[in-house]
Amino acid sequence: MLKKSLIILLALSFSLPVSETWSADGDEFRTLRNNMVREIFADVQLTRLKTRKNTLDRKVMKAMGEIPRHLFVPKKQRGYAYENRPLSIGYGQTISQPYIVALMTDLLQPDEQDIVLEIGTGSGYQAAVLAGLVKRVYTIEIVDALGKAAGNRLTSLGYDNITTRIGDGYYGWKEHAPFDTIIVTAAAGSIPPPLIRQLKPGGRMVIPVGGAFLTQQLILIEKDLDEKIKTRQILPVRFVPLTRSRTTD
Ligand code: SAH
């Protein structure tokens, strides 16, 4: 009898939706986040021959262990927020896989004096990861509803060094250029020339390049002090496409 009720009790507790079993008191999320960080470490090891990295910057990993990713995904996705994979954020768009966010952030070699441009705000998560590591983040989103939601989310979470804008990021953000680093989180068919122009000499840019919905290559671009451009393929990746506005802005 006792055994039977124990089984029923166990079955009941496992059948509760994840969101109801979480007290959302932060600690449970911390454990999940720590697990996510361990998975990122494992992916870094698996890809080290391609990326030429045995480890990522400790500051970057610390940020990954602190930013509350569950607050950047739709409520129904919260139970999956700390899985090391991309998740849908609506409008056909995704929040990137945590390992890729960590790798791209590391490739930028963020410095606390840096002014950074991000193309593809999405949920605002990547901008939040960067915000703790650099001086200011400017981020552009083309989907009006996503850009507005991310702007509100970042403000309500207290990020005061992120400036959001709705628009076509292909053109960059001339008023605040040049940038120390640029991160593009949607796949472009080729590297947008305005972004190269808006990169500081000595600056770095990471961008997935390749056909829409195919595997793309994550490219690291370095502009040296003589404005010479050097590019390096880092890893095959899969991003949603960089779309273009019909009207230029
Ligand atoms: N960095 C995001 C994930 C981005 S997904 C995050 O951390 O959540 C890619 C985003 O790029 C999508 O939200 C998509 O709408 C946006 N995007 C696509 N083309 C764009 C363009 N030309 N300019 C600005 N944003 C664009």
Residues whose N, C-alpha, C, O or C-beta is under 5 A from the ligand:
A	BS01	SAH	Q93 T94 I95 S96 I119 G120 T121 G122 S123 G124 Y125 Q126 I140 E141 I142 V143 G167 D168 G169 Y170 T185 A186 P241 L242 T243 R244
